[in-house]
Amino acid sequence: MTDQVPSADLPDDGSPGAPDDAGAGSGPGTIAVLGAGRVGTAIARVAMRAGYRVRLAASGDPALIDLIAQIMAPGADTSTAADAVASADLVVLALPLGKHATLDGDTLAGRVVVDAMNYWPSTDGRNPELEAAPSTSEAVARHLGRSAVVKTLNHIGYHELEEQGLPAGAPARRALGVAGDDPDATALVRGFVDRLGFDPVDAGDLAAGVHLQPGTPIFNGSHDATTLATLLREAPAAVGH
């Protein structure tokens, strides 16, 4: 997400739906959010508002994560990351991006994984791997070689995520780009974005996620679907393409 704060481990770092229908056609029923900071807990709250069941996990003391959830995301279950992922239909990464290398690729194998992270050298420190990657999501995907990684939710502030969601078809509904290499995974994530209250726009393959990163016109603004699609068409070809 857009805010330059750590997005996991500590508190500082939509459209409604029916839980019973959450797994039937319109999207997954259970979301695992890895990261219990301001970004992760905001995603958890909005997902629960949209009718999803949410499991929240982070790397800290489980008792502390449970306390954070009680305060910041009441209604979310807390567990270890492995347990959260095991019962989830979709996994959202809301960690500081520099911690992506600590993720267990075996645990996330076969999962659709939403990369909602951004590279902030001022808070995460400099990371040569991320700086050399054509897009940061491709670095994440290399680490999670058996997961379907999809880039989205990084170019909206956590407070905007809660405040700006609107029902489908609402005038001036905000749009979010969705980039990924697996068509089924990106379709699943577009449904998730829609249920959270935003128009999902196909941003292309995962390499095109570079156009959603900090410093780009898409990252720096708030756009409806038509404007976002135009910005994506006008963006230069992703590095390596």
N, C-alpha and C positions, 0 to 999 in steps of 0.2 A: 504494500500500500504506500501511499505517497508521503506519509509523515516520516520525518527523519528522526525516528526514535527506535530503539530496539523493540522488536515485535514479538518477543517471547520471554518466558521465564519469570518476569516480574510485571506488576501492573503498569509501571512506567515504561516501559520499553519505548416494506415490502408488501410485497403482496402476500396476503395470508394464504395458507394452503392447509389442507387437512392431513394430519399425520397418517391416517389410514390409507390415504391415496398416494403417499409420498413415493412408494416404490413402484407404482403402477403407471408406466408410460411417461409420466411427466418428469421423472427424475428419481434419484436414489432416495431411500428413506432415512438412512443413517449417515451422518457426516462425522468424520474424525478430523479435529482441528489440532494440529501439532504446533504448539506455541500458545502460551497463556498470558501474553502481554496485552497491550491495548488493542492491537490489531486482531489478534486471535480471539479475544473475548468479544470484540465487536462483531466479527464474523459469526461467532457462536450465537450471539443474541439475535442477529438478523436471520440466521438460518432457522433458529427455533421459532421466530415469529412467522416464518414462511411455512412452518409445519414439519420441519425436519427434526429428527432425533439427533442430538449432538453429543459426542464424546470428546472431551478436552484432555489433552496431555501435554506435558513439557518435561524438561530434563531435571527440574528441581525436585525438592522434597515433595512426595505425594501429598503429605498433609498440608503443605503450603499451597499446592495447586488446588486442593479441595477447598481451602479457605478462599482463594482467589475466585474460584467458580461460584461459591456461595454469594460473594459480594458483587462480582462483575458479570457473571453469566448464570444467574440462578435458573435451575432446571437442567443444566448440562451435567452429564455424568463425567466423572474424572477417573482416570486409570493410567496405567503405563502406556507408552506409545504403542507397544506391541499389542496390548489388549484392545486399545482404541481402534487400531487399524484392522484387527482381526474381524471385528463386527461391522465394519464400515463399508458402504457402497462407494464412497468418494472420500479422498483424503485431501485436506487443505494444509499447505505448508505456510505457517505464519511465524517462522523463526527469523532471527537475524541471518541474512543470507550467508555470512561467513561460516555458519554452523551447518551448512548443507552437507559437508563432508562427514559429519558425525551421524547422519541418518543411516539406518540399517537397510541396505539394499535388499536383503533377503526378506525382511519384514514387509517391505513395500512392493515386492515382486508381484507382477500381475495386477497391480492396482492402478486406477486412474488418479493421478496426483495433480492437484492445482498448485502451481507456483505463484503465490501472492507476495513474493519477496522482492526486495530491491537492494541494490548494492550502494551502501553509504560508507565510503572510506572514513569519513569523519567520526563515525560511531563504531564501525566494524573493524577498522584498521585496513591497511592496504592488502589486497589479495591478488598476487600475480596471475593466478589461474583465472579468476573472474575478469580481470582487466584484459587478458589475452583472448578470452572467449568471444566469438562473434556476437553471441547474446548470452546473458547470464543464465537463461533457462536451458540453453544447450549444455552449459557446464553442469547444471543440476541433473539433466537427463543423462549425461555421461556417467555420473555417479550412480544414478538409479537406472542402470541399464536395462532392467526388466520391468520398468514401470512406464505407463503412458503419461508423460508430463505435458500439462497444458498451462499456458501462461494467461492469467487474468487476475482481476481484483487488486493488482499492484498499483494501478493508476487512478485510484480513488482513495481519499482519506477515510480513516475509520469512522470519523464523525459524519462524513458525507454519506457513507454507506448506510448509516442508520437513519439519516434525515431525508435523503433524496429519493428513496425507492418509491415507485409508483406502480399502479396496476398496469398490466399490458394494455396497449392502445391509448394510454393517457397522453395528451398533447405534451410535447417538449420533454418526454421521458428521456432520462440520461442513458447513454449507451456506453458499453464497455467492450473492448476488443477481446477476442478469444483466439489464441494462437496455439496450434499443435499439429503434430504429424499424423496422429491416429484419428481417422474420421469418426469412428464410433465414440472415442473418448471426447473429442471436441464437441460432438453433438450432445453428449451427456452433460458436459460442462455448460454449454449454451443453455440447456434447460434449467440448470442450477442458477445461472445468472439471471435468467428471466424470472424465476420464482423469487429471487431476492428483490426484484423490483426494478430491473434494468434491462434495456434492449441489448441482447448479445449481438455483436457484429463479428463475422468471420474475418480474422486478421491474417489468415494464411497459415503457413507452416510454422514450426517452432522457431526457426531462424528469424522469422518476421516479428517475433516477440521483441526484437531490438527496438521496434518502433513504439513500443509501449513503455520503454524504460525511462528513467529520469533524464531530463534535459530535452526531451522530444516535444513537439507541439501537442501530441496526444496526451502525454503525461502532464503537461503544464496547463491543460485546459479541461473544461467540462463541455461535452459535445452530445448532440442528439445523433441518432443512427445515420442520418443522411450526411451530416458533416463528418462524422467519424469515418464512414466509408470513403468519402472523398479524400480525407487526409491519408488514409491507408493507400489509396490508389496513387496519390501524388508522392508518397514516401519513396526514397531511393531504394533500389534493390538491396535486400539484406546482404551482409558481407558473405562472400563465398558463393553467391548465386549469380 
